[in-house]
Amino acid sequence: MALPTAIVISVYLLLGLYYSKKQLSFLQNSLIFMIISIAARNYTTIMSMQLKWFHLTEDSLLFLVFLLHRDVIGPILVLIFINGYWTFHSGKMKVFLYIIFLICLQLMDFFSVGFGVITYTKWSFLKAGLANSAFLFAGLGLSKGILYFKRERSNYDNSI
């Protein structure tokens, strides 16, 4: 039951990203997606294999759910958050958007624990919330850097 649910969530998020208003170009979104995906891969590898703070399932179907969560759902949620963040101009809306996406990421962690995809040994939902918050802020930092380089390049072209 977990795999079809994760696939449906992934498809809905992909459609949501496709139809949402984007402030970043396709190349910028792709770059952020790849970096966040690599960071999530390194994070889960360190936490599960090196530090043993949570245990991954041995079931192959549930492991596919874990891979969908780590490599697709999480980075897409970060991308939707980033594009929404740059769309809004009000500080209250940006904070509200941050809270909504933090709750979405936390619900995905709750979903993973509830279906037995991961088991927390020395980990908690509070620490997972801090890690999810770090992913959202890392995505914002990456997008800010990409927008800065885009602005610098356009200023460079104007002076020639």
VMD Tcl script that builds the backbone (N, CA, C; Angstrom):
set m [mol new atoms 480]
animate dup $m
set s [atomselect $m all]
$s set {name element resname resid chain x y z} {
  {N N MET 1 A 0.813 -1.198 0.000}
  {CA C MET 1 A 0.000 0.000 0.000}
  {C C MET 1 A 0.861 1.268 0.000}
  {N N ALA 2 A 2.067 1.160 0.529}
  {CA C ALA 2 A 2.919 2.340 0.611}
  {C C ALA 2 A 3.452 2.757 -0.758}
  {N N LEU 3 A 3.788 1.788 -1.597}
  {CA C LEU 3 A 4.349 2.116 -2.906}
  {C C LEU 3 A 3.345 2.834 -3.806}
  {N N PRO 4 A 2.104 2.354 -3.945}
  {CA C PRO 4 A 1.149 3.121 -4.760}
  {C C PRO 4 A 0.876 4.518 -4.208}
  {N N THR 5 A 0.857 4.639 -2.900}
  {CA C THR 5 A 0.644 5.954 -2.294}
  {C C THR 5 A 1.795 6.891 -2.617}
  {N N ALA 6 A 3.016 6.397 -2.513}
  {CA C ALA 6 A 4.184 7.225 -2.819}
  {C C ALA 6 A 4.225 7.601 -4.297}
  {N N ILE 7 A 3.821 6.688 -5.164}
  {CA C ILE 7 A 3.802 6.991 -6.597}
  {C C ILE 7 A 2.767 8.060 -6.900}
  {N N VAL 8 A 1.584 7.961 -6.288}
  {CA C VAL 8 A 0.535 8.963 -6.491}
  {C C VAL 8 A 0.984 10.328 -5.973}
  {N N ILE 9 A 1.617 10.353 -4.809}
  {CA C ILE 9 A 2.121 11.622 -4.261}
  {C C ILE 9 A 3.177 12.203 -5.196}
  {N N SER 10 A 4.062 11.359 -5.720}
  {CA C SER 10 A 5.098 11.833 -6.635}
  {C C SER 10 A 4.499 12.422 -7.904}
  {N N VAL 11 A 3.497 11.747 -8.460}
  {CA C VAL 11 A 2.875 12.239 -9.688}
  {C C VAL 11 A 2.164 13.564 -9.434}
  {N N TYR 12 A 1.430 13.659 -8.327}
  {CA C TYR 12 A 0.739 14.914 -8.007}
  {C C TYR 12 A 1.727 16.056 -7.781}
  {N N LEU 13 A 2.835 15.768 -7.125}
  {CA C LEU 13 A 3.833 16.820 -6.914}
  {C C LEU 13 A 4.496 17.233 -8.220}
  {N N LEU 14 A 4.764 16.276 -9.101}
  {CA C LEU 14 A 5.331 16.614 -10.410}
  {C C LEU 14 A 4.375 17.481 -11.217}
  {N N LEU 15 A 3.091 17.133 -11.175}
  {CA C LEU 15 A 2.102 17.947 -11.875}
  {C C LEU 15 A 1.977 19.327 -11.240}
  {N N GLY 16 A 2.038 19.366 -9.911}
  {CA C GLY 16 A 1.990 20.656 -9.223}
  {C C GLY 16 A 3.174 21.533 -9.581}
  {N N LEU 17 A 4.352 20.933 -9.675}
  {CA C LEU 17 A 5.534 21.694 -10.075}
  {C C LEU 17 A 5.425 22.140 -11.527}
  {N N TYR 18 A 4.896 21.287 -12.372}
  {CA C TYR 18 A 4.785 21.612 -13.792}
  {C C TYR 18 A 3.830 22.788 -14.024}
  {N N TYR 19 A 2.712 22.809 -13.307}
  {CA C TYR 19 A 1.701 23.840 -13.527}
  {C C TYR 19 A 1.859 25.060 -12.618}
  {N N SER 20 A 2.785 25.041 -11.694}
  {CA C SER 20 A 2.943 26.188 -10.797}
  {C C SER 20 A 3.701 27.321 -11.502}
  {N N LYS 21 A 3.511 28.520 -10.969}
  {CA C LYS 21 A 4.226 29.683 -11.502}
  {C C LYS 21 A 5.661 29.621 -10.990}
  {N N LYS 22 A 6.606 29.662 -11.918}
  {CA C LYS 22 A 8.007 29.510 -11.546}
  {C C LYS 22 A 8.774 30.805 -11.792}
  {N N GLN 23 A 9.566 31.201 -10.815}
  {CA C GLN 23 A 10.416 32.373 -10.948}
  {C C GLN 23 A 11.790 32.001 -11.497}
  {N N LEU 24 A 12.147 30.736 -11.365}
  {CA C LEU 24 A 13.439 30.261 -11.851}
  {C C LEU 24 A 13.241 29.528 -13.174}
  {N N SER 25 A 14.257 29.539 -14.004}
  {CA C SER 25 A 14.168 28.862 -15.297}
  {C C SER 25 A 14.281 27.350 -15.110}
  {N N PHE 26 A 14.073 26.633 -16.201}
  {CA C PHE 26 A 14.170 25.178 -16.160}
  {C C PHE 26 A 15.574 24.737 -15.756}
  {N N LEU 27 A 16.593 25.387 -16.294}
  {CA C LEU 27 A 17.973 25.029 -15.970}
  {C C LEU 27 A 18.281 25.301 -14.493}
  {N N GLN 28 A 17.811 26.433 -13.978}
  {CA C GLN 28 A 18.040 26.754 -12.570}
  {C C GLN 28 A 17.317 25.766 -11.656}
  {N N ASN 29 A 16.069 25.426 -11.998}
  {CA C ASN 29 A 15.328 24.439 -11.215}
  {C C ASN 29 A 16.000 23.073 -11.275}
  {N N SER 30 A 16.517 22.692 -12.440}
  {CA C SER 30 A 17.202 21.403 -12.580}
  {C C SER 30 A 18.469 21.354 -11.733}
  {N N LEU 31 A 19.210 22.441 -11.721}
  {CA C LEU 31 A 20.434 22.501 -10.930}
  {C C LEU 31 A 20.124 22.376 -9.435}
  {N N ILE 32 A 19.123 23.097 -8.978}
  {CA C ILE 32 A 18.738 23.009 -7.563}
  {C C ILE 32 A 18.231 21.615 -7.239}
  {N N PHE 33 A 17.429 21.020 -8.136}
  {CA C PHE 33 A 16.918 19.670 -7.912}
  {C C PHE 33 A 18.067 18.677 -7.757}
  {N N MET 34 A 19.070 18.758 -8.635}
  {CA C MET 34 A 20.191 17.823 -8.569}
  {C C MET 34 A 20.992 17.999 -7.289}
  {N N ILE 35 A 21.247 19.235 -6.894}
  {CA C ILE 35 A 22.053 19.462 -5.693}
  {C C ILE 35 A 21.303 19.019 -4.445}
  {N N ILE 36 A 20.008 19.329 -4.364}
  {CA C ILE 36 A 19.220 18.900 -3.202}
  {C C ILE 36 A 19.102 17.379 -3.174}
  {N N SER 37 A 18.961 16.765 -4.322}
  {CA C SER 37 A 18.875 15.306 -4.390}
  {C C SER 37 A 20.184 14.656 -3.933}
  {N N ILE 38 A 21.299 15.197 -4.348}
  {CA C ILE 38 A 22.599 14.668 -3.909}
  {C C ILE 38 A 22.787 14.881 -2.417}
  {N N ALA 39 A 22.389 16.038 -1.916}
  {CA C ALA 39 A 22.498 16.306 -0.480}
  {C C ALA 39 A 21.613 15.349 0.320}
  {N N ALA 40 A 20.411 15.078 -0.157}
  {CA C ALA 40 A 19.513 14.148 0.537}
  {C C ALA 40 A 20.095 12.736 0.526}
  {N N ARG 41 A 20.705 12.352 -0.589}
  {CA C ARG 41 A 21.317 11.033 -0.690}
  {C C ARG 41 A 22.472 10.908 0.319}
  {N N ASN 42 A 23.315 11.916 0.386}
  {CA C ASN 42 A 24.434 11.887 1.339}
  {C C ASN 42 A 23.941 11.908 2.779}
  {N N TYR 43 A 22.915 12.717 3.043}
  {CA C TYR 43 A 22.351 12.819 4.387}
  {C C TYR 43 A 21.821 11.472 4.870}
  {N N THR 44 A 21.017 10.805 4.036}
  {CA C THR 44 A 20.448 9.532 4.472}
  {C C THR 44 A 21.512 8.440 4.573}
  {N N THR 45 A 22.510 8.489 3.725}
  {CA C THR 45 A 23.587 7.504 3.814}
  {C C THR 45 A 24.366 7.665 5.103}
  {N N ILE 46 A 24.698 8.883 5.443}
  {CA C ILE 46 A 25.446 9.123 6.684}
  {C C ILE 46 A 24.611 8.761 7.905}
  {N N MET 47 A 23.348 9.172 7.919}
  {CA C MET 47 A 22.502 8.919 9.083}
  {C C MET 47 A 22.173 7.444 9.276}
  {N N SER 48 A 22.030 6.706 8.186}
  {CA C SER 48 A 21.629 5.304 8.333}
  {C C SER 48 A 22.818 4.351 8.404}
  {N N MET 49 A 23.856 4.591 7.613}
  {CA C MET 49 A 24.949 3.625 7.556}
  {C C MET 49 A 26.102 3.958 8.494}
  {N N GLN 50 A 26.440 5.229 8.601}
  {CA C GLN 50 A 27.589 5.583 9.430}
  {C C GLN 50 A 27.194 5.794 10.895}
  {N N LEU 51 A 26.187 6.644 11.122}
  {CA C LEU 51 A 25.799 6.965 12.490}
  {C C LEU 51 A 24.763 6.005 13.062}
  {N N LYS 52 A 24.055 5.289 12.185}
  {CA C LYS 52 A 23.015 4.331 12.571}
  {C C LYS 52 A 21.947 4.993 13.448}
  {N N TRP 53 A 21.517 6.195 13.059}
  {CA C TRP 53 A 20.478 6.901 13.797}
  {C C TRP 53 A 19.092 6.451 13.384}
  {N N PHE 54 A 18.977 5.926 12.169}
  {CA C PHE 54 A 17.735 5.255 11.792}
  {C C PHE 54 A 18.061 4.082 10.889}
  {N N HIS 55 A 17.144 3.133 10.891}
  {CA C HIS 55 A 17.343 1.884 10.161}
  {C C HIS 55 A 16.400 1.845 8.969}
  {N N LEU 56 A 16.937 1.499 7.799}
  {CA C LEU 56 A 16.136 1.367 6.592}
  {C C LEU 56 A 15.578 -0.042 6.497}
  {N N THR 57 A 14.469 -0.170 5.824}
  {CA C THR 57 A 13.808 -1.459 5.685}
  {C C THR 57 A 14.592 -2.395 4.773}
  {N N GLU 58 A 14.370 -3.682 4.947}
  {CA C GLU 58 A 14.990 -4.694 4.090}
  {C C GLU 58 A 14.055 -5.112 2.961}
  {N N ASP 59 A 12.777 -4.750 3.055}
  {CA C ASP 59 A 11.787 -5.093 2.036}
  {C C ASP 59 A 12.038 -4.267 0.775}
  {N N SER 60 A 12.071 -4.942 -0.377}
  {CA C SER 60 A 12.428 -4.252 -1.620}
  {C C SER 60 A 11.363 -3.246 -2.050}
  {N N LEU 61 A 10.083 -3.547 -1.861}
  {CA C LEU 61 A 9.032 -2.601 -2.242}
  {C C LEU 61 A 9.032 -1.371 -1.345}
  {N N LEU 62 A 9.251 -1.581 -0.066}
  {CA C LEU 62 A 9.320 -0.433 0.838}
  {C C LEU 62 A 10.584 0.379 0.608}
  {N N PHE 63 A 11.642 -0.275 0.161}
  {CA C PHE 63 A 12.854 0.474 -0.166}
  {C C PHE 63 A 12.633 1.365 -1.383}
  {N N LEU 64 A 11.790 0.937 -2.319}
  {CA C LEU 64 A 11.421 1.799 -3.449}
  {C C LEU 64 A 10.681 3.046 -2.969}
  {N N VAL 65 A 9.863 2.885 -1.944}
  {CA C VAL 65 A 9.181 4.046 -1.350}
  {C C VAL 65 A 10.208 5.002 -0.758}
  {N N PHE 66 A 11.202 4.439 -0.085}
  {CA C PHE 66 A 12.264 5.267 0.476}
  {C C PHE 66 A 13.008 6.025 -0.622}
  {N N LEU 67 A 13.303 5.338 -1.728}
  {CA C LEU 67 A 13.999 5.990 -2.835}
  {C C LEU 67 A 13.144 7.092 -3.458}
  {N N LEU 68 A 11.852 6.854 -3.605}
  {CA C LEU 68 A 10.959 7.895 -4.120}
  {C C LEU 68 A 10.932 9.098 -3.189}
  {N N HIS 69 A 10.861 8.819 -1.891}
  {CA C HIS 69 A 10.824 9.906 -0.912}
  {C C HIS 69 A 12.116 10.716 -0.939}
  {N N ARG 70 A 13.229 10.025 -0.974}
  {CA C ARG 70 A 14.519 10.699 -0.904}
  {C C ARG 70 A 14.895 11.403 -2.201}
  {N N ASP 71 A 14.650 10.765 -3.341}
  {CA C ASP 71 A 15.152 11.280 -4.610}
  {C C ASP 71 A 14.141 12.059 -5.432}
  {N N VAL 72 A 12.858 11.952 -5.127}
  {CA C VAL 72 A 11.855 12.646 -5.935}
  {C C VAL 72 A 11.000 13.582 -5.089}
  {N N ILE 73 A 10.329 13.034 -4.085}
  {CA C ILE 73 A 9.341 13.811 -3.342}
  {C C ILE 73 A 9.980 14.963 -2.578}
  {N N GLY 74 A 11.048 14.684 -1.837}
  {CA C GLY 74 A 11.700 15.740 -1.060}
  {C C GLY 74 A 12.241 16.875 -1.912}
  {N N PRO 75 A 13.048 16.585 -2.933}
  {CA C PRO 75 A 13.545 17.680 -3.780}
  {C C PRO 75 A 12.451 18.439 -4.532}
  {N N ILE 76 A 11.379 17.751 -4.933}
  {CA C ILE 76 A 10.294 18.463 -5.614}
  {C C ILE 76 A 9.577 19.394 -4.645}
  {N N LEU 77 A 9.375 18.939 -3.410}
  {CA C LEU 77 A 8.769 19.832 -2.412}
  {C C LEU 77 A 9.647 21.064 -2.182}
  {N N VAL 78 A 10.952 20.872 -2.152}
  {CA C VAL 78 A 11.867 22.007 -1.990}
  {C C VAL 78 A 11.772 22.943 -3.193}
  {N N LEU 79 A 11.691 22.394 -4.403}
  {CA C LEU 79 A 11.570 23.234 -5.604}
  {C C LEU 79 A 10.270 24.023 -5.619}
  {N N ILE 80 A 9.165 23.389 -5.253}
  {CA C ILE 80 A 7.887 24.105 -5.213}
  {C C ILE 80 A 7.952 25.211 -4.167}
  {N N PHE 81 A 8.587 24.917 -3.025}
  {CA C PHE 81 A 8.736 25.926 -1.982}
  {C C PHE 81 A 9.564 27.116 -2.479}
  {N N ILE 82 A 10.674 26.845 -3.145}
  {CA C ILE 82 A 11.551 27.915 -3.621}
  {C C ILE 82 A 10.835 28.802 -4.639}
  {N N ASN 83 A 10.176 28.187 -5.596}
  {CA C ASN 83 A 9.475 28.974 -6.606}
  {C C ASN 83 A 8.325 29.767 -5.996}
  {N N GLY 84 A 7.635 29.180 -5.027}
  {CA C GLY 84 A 6.590 29.926 -4.332}
  {C C GLY 84 A 7.157 31.046 -3.481}
  {N N TYR 85 A 8.302 30.804 -2.865}
  {CA C TYR 85 A 8.934 31.812 -2.023}
  {C C TYR 85 A 9.302 33.053 -2.840}
  {N N TRP 86 A 9.854 32.854 -4.030}
  {CA C TRP 86 A 10.249 33.996 -4.850}
  {C C TRP 86 A 9.057 34.649 -5.533}
  {N N THR 87 A 7.914 33.960 -5.567}
  {CA C THR 87 A 6.709 34.540 -6.148}
  {C C THR 87 A 6.063 35.543 -5.198}
  {N N PHE 88 A 6.013 35.198 -3.903}
  {CA C PHE 88 A 5.362 36.065 -2.923}
  {C C PHE 88 A 6.284 37.200 -2.502}
  {N N HIS 89 A 5.688 38.344 -2.210}
  {CA C HIS 89 A 6.468 39.490 -1.758}
  {C C HIS 89 A 6.240 39.793 -0.281}
  {N N SER 90 A 5.165 39.295 0.281}
  {CA C SER 90 A 4.842 39.538 1.678}
  {C C SER 90 A 5.635 38.586 2.566}
  {N N GLY 91 A 6.177 39.126 3.648}
  {CA C GLY 91 A 6.932 38.306 4.590}
  {C C GLY 91 A 6.055 37.287 5.293}
  {N N LYS 92 A 4.811 37.658 5.580}
  {CA C LYS 92 A 3.895 36.733 6.246}
  {C C LYS 92 A 3.575 35.544 5.345}
  {N N MET 93 A 3.400 35.799 4.056}
  {CA C MET 93 A 3.108 34.705 3.123}
  {C C MET 93 A 4.313 33.780 2.972}
  {N N LYS 94 A 5.515 34.352 3.018}
  {CA C LYS 94 A 6.719 33.529 2.916}
  {C C LYS 94 A 6.874 32.632 4.140}
  {N N VAL 95 A 6.586 33.170 5.318}
  {CA C VAL 95 A 6.661 32.367 6.541}
  {C C VAL 95 A 5.580 31.292 6.522}
  {N N PHE 96 A 4.375 31.658 6.085}
  {CA C PHE 96 A 3.282 30.694 5.981}
  {C C PHE 96 A 3.643 29.580 4.999}
  {N N LEU 97 A 4.244 29.934 3.880}
  {CA C LEU 97 A 4.669 28.952 2.886}
  {C C LEU 97 A 5.732 28.021 3.460}
  {N N TYR 98 A 6.676 28.585 4.214}
  {CA C TYR 98 A 7.715 27.779 4.860}
  {C C TYR 98 A 7.088 26.776 5.831}
  {N N ILE 99 A 6.142 27.234 6.629}
  {CA C ILE 99 A 5.497 26.350 7.606}
  {C C ILE 99 A 4.727 25.237 6.899}
  {N N ILE 100 A 4.011 25.582 5.827}
  {CA C ILE 100 A 3.249 24.578 5.077}
  {C C ILE 100 A 4.171 23.503 4.505}
  {N N PHE 101 A 5.279 23.907 3.918}
  {CA C PHE 101 A 6.171 22.921 3.308}
  {C C PHE 101 A 6.963 22.147 4.348}
  {N N LEU 102 A 7.241 22.749 5.473}
  {CA C LEU 102 A 7.872 22.007 6.564}
  {C C LEU 102 A 6.914 20.937 7.082}
  {N N ILE 103 A 5.644 21.277 7.191}
  {CA C ILE 103 A 4.639 20.290 7.612}
  {C C ILE 103 A 4.532 19.171 6.572}
  {N N CYS 104 A 4.569 19.524 5.287}
  {CA C CYS 104 A 4.517 18.495 4.233}
  {C C CYS 104 A 5.695 17.542 4.327}
  {N N LEU 105 A 6.891 18.071 4.534}
  {CA C LEU 105 A 8.066 17.210 4.665}
  {C C LEU 105 A 7.992 16.353 5.919}
  {N N GLN 106 A 7.463 16.918 7.001}
  {CA C GLN 106 A 7.300 16.157 8.240}
  {C C GLN 106 A 6.265 15.049 8.057}
  {N N LEU 107 A 5.192 15.347 7.321}
  {CA C LEU 107 A 4.189 14.314 7.061}
  {C C LEU 107 A 4.760 13.180 6.215}
  {N N MET 108 A 5.672 13.513 5.313}
  {CA C MET 108 A 6.323 12.452 4.537}
  {C C MET 108 A 7.208 11.587 5.435}
  {N N ASP 109 A 7.868 12.196 6.413}
  {CA C ASP 109 A 8.633 11.401 7.375}
  {C C ASP 109 A 7.708 10.532 8.223}
  {N N PHE 110 A 6.588 11.098 8.629}
  {CA C PHE 110 A 5.602 10.339 9.398}
  {C C PHE 110 A 5.051 9.188 8.564}
  {N N PHE 111 A 4.818 9.440 7.293}
  {CA C PHE 111 A 4.369 8.405 6.354}
  {C C PHE 111 A 5.403 7.283 6.277}
  {N N SER 112 A 6.673 7.629 6.186}
  {CA C SER 112 A 7.739 6.622 6.080}
  {C C SER 112 A 7.847 5.781 7.342}
  {N N VAL 113 A 7.720 6.424 8.495}
  {CA C VAL 113 A 7.787 5.677 9.751}
  {C C VAL 113 A 6.530 4.832 9.923}
  {N N GLY 114 A 5.372 5.387 9.556}
  {CA C GLY 114 A 4.118 4.663 9.710}
  {C C GLY 114 A 4.037 3.398 8.873}
  {N N PHE 115 A 4.583 3.418 7.679}
  {CA C PHE 115 A 4.574 2.244 6.815}
  {C C PHE 115 A 5.781 1.344 7.035}
  {N N GLY 116 A 6.674 1.707 7.934}
  {CA C GLY 116 A 7.813 0.862 8.248}
  {C C GLY 116 A 8.953 0.977 7.263}
  {N N VAL 117 A 8.997 2.071 6.515}
  {CA C VAL 117 A 10.091 2.263 5.568}
  {C C VAL 117 A 11.380 2.545 6.318}
  {N N ILE 118 A 11.310 3.396 7.324}
  {CA C ILE 118 A 12.455 3.661 8.186}
  {C C ILE 118 A 12.027 3.476 9.636}
  {N N THR 119 A 12.977 3.140 10.464}
  {CA C THR 119 A 12.746 2.987 11.899}
  {C C THR 119 A 13.747 3.863 12.622}
  {N N TYR 120 A 13.246 4.752 13.466}
  {CA C TYR 120 A 14.132 5.641 14.204}
  {C C TYR 120 A 14.729 4.888 15.387}
  {N N THR 121 A 16.054 4.899 15.495}
  {CA C THR 121 A 16.711 4.303 16.659}
  {C C THR 121 A 17.214 5.392 17.596}
  {N N LYS 122 A 18.036 6.291 17.085}
  {CA C LYS 122 A 18.540 7.414 17.879}
  {C C LYS 122 A 18.078 8.726 17.259}
  {N N TRP 123 A 16.948 8.722 16.663}
  {CA C TRP 123 A 16.454 9.851 15.890}
  {C C TRP 123 A 15.049 10.166 16.366}
  {N N SER 124 A 14.564 11.367 16.110}
  {CA C SER 124 A 13.205 11.739 16.486}
  {C C SER 124 A 12.621 12.646 15.416}
  {N N PHE 125 A 11.321 12.920 15.547}
  {CA C PHE 125 A 10.678 13.795 14.574}
  {C C PHE 125 A 11.164 15.239 14.721}
  {N N LEU 126 A 11.608 15.616 15.910}
  {CA C LEU 126 A 12.165 16.958 16.095}
  {C C LEU 126 A 13.459 17.120 15.301}
  {N N LYS 127 A 14.323 16.125 15.392}
  {CA C LYS 127 A 15.568 16.178 14.623}
  {C C LYS 127 A 15.291 16.099 13.122}
  {N N ALA 128 A 14.288 15.310 12.744}
  {CA C ALA 128 A 13.901 15.240 11.331}
  {C C ALA 128 A 13.363 16.591 10.861}
  {N N GLY 129 A 12.630 17.282 11.738}
  {CA C GLY 129 A 12.128 18.611 11.397}
  {C C GLY 129 A 13.262 19.604 11.203}
  {N N LEU 130 A 14.285 19.504 12.028}
  {CA C LEU 130 A 15.454 20.377 11.858}
  {C C LEU 130 A 16.174 20.067 10.543}
  {N N ALA 131 A 16.272 18.789 10.201}
  {CA C ALA 131 A 16.907 18.414 8.935}
  {C C ALA 131 A 16.068 18.888 7.747}
  {N N ASN 132 A 14.744 18.740 7.836}
  {CA C ASN 132 A 13.874 19.218 6.756}
  {C C ASN 132 A 13.952 20.729 6.622}
  {N N SER 133 A 14.041 21.405 7.745}
  {CA C SER 133 A 14.193 22.856 7.729}
  {C C SER 133 A 15.515 23.243 7.073}
  {N N ALA 134 A 16.548 22.475 7.352}
  {CA C ALA 134 A 17.849 22.745 6.730}
  {C C ALA 134 A 17.788 22.545 5.220}
  {N N PHE 135 A 17.026 21.547 4.761}
  {CA C PHE 135 A 16.881 21.345 3.322}
  {C C PHE 135 A 16.151 22.514 2.679}
  {N N LEU 136 A 15.109 23.030 3.335}
  {CA C LEU 136 A 14.385 24.173 2.783}
  {C C LEU 136 A 15.283 25.406 2.717}
  {N N PHE 137 A 16.041 25.645 3.786}
  {CA C PHE 137 A 16.940 26.802 3.784}
  {C C PHE 137 A 18.101 26.620 2.815}
  {N N ALA 138 A 18.583 25.391 2.654}
  {CA C ALA 138 A 19.644 25.140 1.675}
  {C C ALA 138 A 19.138 25.400 0.268}
  {N N GLY 139 A 17.906 25.008 -0.006}
  {CA C GLY 139 A 17.313 25.300 -1.307}
  {C C GLY 139 A 17.176 26.788 -1.547}
  {N N LEU 140 A 16.786 27.521 -0.503}
  {CA C LEU 140 A 16.699 28.981 -0.627}
  {C C LEU 140 A 18.071 29.590 -0.880}
  {N N GLY 141 A 19.075 29.100 -0.155}
  {CA C GLY 141 A 20.434 29.609 -0.365}
  {C C GLY 141 A 20.947 29.317 -1.763}
  {N N LEU 142 A 20.680 28.116 -2.255}
  {CA C LEU 142 A 21.088 27.773 -3.626}
  {C C LEU 142 A 20.395 28.660 -4.646}
  {N N SER 143 A 19.098 28.871 -4.454}
  {CA C SER 143 A 18.372 29.700 -5.418}
  {C C SER 143 A 18.835 31.147 -5.359}
  {N N LYS 144 A 19.139 31.635 -4.172}
  {CA C LYS 144 A 19.652 33.002 -4.040}
  {C C LYS 144 A 20.999 33.137 -4.747}
  {N N GLY 145 A 21.860 32.126 -4.589}
  {CA C GLY 145 A 23.140 32.138 -5.282}
  {C C GLY 145 A 22.986 32.073 -6.790}
  {N N ILE 146 A 22.075 31.250 -7.256}
  {CA C ILE 146 A 21.839 31.148 -8.700}
  {C C ILE 146 A 21.287 32.456 -9.243}
  {N N LEU 147 A 20.363 33.070 -8.516}
  {CA C LEU 147 A 19.828 34.366 -8.955}
  {C C LEU 147 A 20.908 35.443 -8.931}
  {N N TYR 148 A 21.824 35.363 -7.969}
  {CA C TYR 148 A 22.920 36.327 -7.900}
  {C C TYR 148 A 23.834 36.184 -9.114}
  {N N PHE 149 A 24.177 34.944 -9.459}
  {CA C PHE 149 A 25.032 34.730 -10.625}
  {C C PHE 149 A 24.339 35.159 -11.911}
  {N N LYS 150 A 23.042 34.979 -11.980}
  {CA C LYS 150 A 22.294 35.422 -13.158}
  {C C LYS 150 A 22.336 36.943 -13.268}
  {N N ARG 151 A 22.182 37.625 -12.138}
  {CA C ARG 151 A 22.230 39.087 -12.132}
  {C C ARG 151 A 23.631 39.591 -12.467}
  {N N GLU 152 A 24.654 38.942 -11.920}
  {CA C GLU 152 A 26.032 39.340 -12.208}
  {C C GLU 152 A 26.360 39.142 -13.678}
  {N N ARG 153 A 25.887 38.069 -14.257}
  {CA C ARG 153 A 26.154 37.816 -15.671}
  {C C ARG 153 A 25.458 38.860 -16.536}
  {N N SER 154 A 24.251 39.245 -16.191}
  {CA C SER 154 A 23.543 40.246 -16.996}
  {C C SER 154 A 24.226 41.611 -16.844}
  {N N ASN 155 A 24.745 41.917 -15.682}
  {CA C ASN 155 A 25.490 43.170 -15.500}
  {C C ASN 155 A 26.803 43.144 -16.290}
  {N N TYR 156 A 27.427 41.974 -16.373}
  {CA C TYR 156 A 28.664 41.839 -17.124}
  {C C TYR 156 A 28.407 42.050 -18.621}
  {N N ASP 157 A 27.313 41.506 -19.108}
  {CA C ASP 157 A 26.998 41.651 -20.525}
  {C C ASP 157 A 26.663 43.091 -20.892}
  {N N ASN 158 A 26.069 43.849 -19.972}
  {CA C ASN 158 A 25.703 45.227 -20.252}
  {C C ASN 158 A 26.893 46.166 -20.362}
  {N N SER 159 A 27.989 45.817 -19.691}
  {CA C SER 159 A 29.129 46.723 -19.689}
  {C C SER 159 A 30.032 46.535 -20.910}
  {N N ILE 160 A 29.793 45.545 -21.689}
  {CA C ILE 160 A 30.659 45.301 -22.861}
  {C C ILE 160 A 30.211 46.145 -24.023}
}
mol reanalyze $m
mol bondsrecalc $m
mol representation Tube
mol addrep $m
